[in-house]
Amino acid sequence: MEPISLDELLASVGKEVGVSPWRVVSQRMIDQFAEATDDHQFIHCDPERAKRETPFGGTIAHGFLSLSLLSAMTFETMRPLENCKMGVNYGFESLRFLAPVKTGSRIRTRFVLADVKARPSGWVQTELGVTIEIEGSKKPALTARWLTLTLIKRQPEAA
């Protein structure tokens, strides 16, 4: 994707800036996340028991798995900032898990650029309103206000 200039980014505040492609949340992904985080609760990892004992009809993804997919969905959706050296997570102003992501569901993220602050140090702070939608569900999996920092190469001033 072609990079976006800081001026273009600033002009996009308040607008939807991207919708990611749909991606399937598989049991394999859930199991791998359980291994990585040591969270093996049966609602995630035991399809038969989850079918018998939960209102979900089977296993569901960890909320933090859905949240962790934001980075990948950002990279496949959002134009990188021009002259970007690196980017880091800065945190969340808010985060709510609203509906379970059932195994085999397809999810995608809508991104709204809520705010941009260009710091003299070369760091650019963005605040994104993110909504992870579940295909066929009226309720989203989660909503959040996500803060990121991007370090850009400072350009010499024109004389």
N, C-alpha and C positions, 0 to 999 in steps of 0.2 A: 504494500500500500504506500502511496505517496505521503510523505510527512506533511503535517499541518503546521503552519507558522503560529507563533505565539499570538500575533494579531488576529488570525483566523480563530484560534481557540478562544480568545477573549470575546470575540464577536458571537461565539456560540453559546455563551452563558444563557441558561434558561431554556435551551432547546434539547430535543432528543437528538443524540449524536450517534446512535447506533443500536442495532438489534442483532444479536448474535445468531448464527445458525442453530438449528435444533441439534441436541445431542442426547443420545440414549444413556440412561443411568442403569448399568447392568449389575447383576449380582456379582460378577467378577470384580467390577470397580469397587463395590461396597466391601467385598471381602478383602481386597487389597488395602483399602482405607482402614479397615478394622485391624489388619496386621500392622500397618504403619503407626496407628494411634493406640493400639492395645485396647480398643473399645469393641468387645465381642458380644455386646448385649444381643439376646436372641431376636429381638425385633429387627435386627439388621442381618444376622448371620444364620438363622435357623428357619428356612422357609416353611417347613412343616409345622413347627411350633408356632411361628408367627401367624400362619393361616388359621390354626386352631384357637389361639389365645388372644389375638388382637382384633380390633375393629378394622384393620387395614386390609385383610384378606391375603396377607403375605408379608414379605419383608419390605422395609423402607430404608432409604438412604439415611446416613447420619446427616444431621443438619449442617455439621461442619464440613462434610464432603461437598454438599451443595455450595456452601460458602467458598470453599477452596477452589471450585471450578471457575470462580469469577476471573482469576488471573488468565486462564486459558481462553475464556470467552472474550476477555478484553483484547488479547493479542490477535485473535482472529476477526475482530470487529472494528476496533478503534484505530484511527490513523495515528502513527507515532508522532510525537512532538519533534519538530525540526531541530536539529543540532543536539539531540538527546544523547547524553553520555551514559545515563543509567536511571532507573526508576526504582522506588521502594514503597512499600506499604507504610502508611503513616497512622492508620487506625480507622475507627468507625465512630461517627457521631451518634448513630443509632443502628440497631439491628433487630429485626423481628422475624422469627420463624413462624409462618402462618399456616402452612399446609404440608403434610408429609409427601415426600417424593417416593412413590411406590416403585419397586424394582421393575425395570422395563419401561418406565415413563420417559418421555422426551421433555427436555427443559431447554429454555433459552433465556437470555438476559436482555432487558431493555435498559439503555443507559441515557440518563438525562444529566447534562452538565449543569450543576447547581452553582458552582463558583470556581473562580480561578484567581490565585494570588501570585503574582510574579515578585519574587524577593530579590533585592539587590545582590545577594550572594550567588545568584544563578539558579537557585532552586525555584521550581514552579509547583505550587500546591494546588491540586484540583480536588474538588468535592463532587462526587458523582452520586446521583440518585440512581440506585440499581433496583430492579425488580426481576427476580427469577420466576418466570412463568412456567407452569406445567401444562403441557398440551392437553386440552379437554377439560381443564379445571377452571372454575370461576375464581378460585383463590390462588394467589401466587405462593410459591414455596417460601420465598422470603422477600423482604424489602430492607434496604439499608441506605445509609449515607456513608459513602466510602471515601476516605481521604488518602491521596497518594502524593508523593513528592517525586519530581523529575528534575534531575540535574542537567542543565543545558550548557553547551559551550558558549561562553560569552563572546559576542562579536565585537570587533573593534569599532569604535565610533567613527562615523564619516567626518572628514574635516570640513 
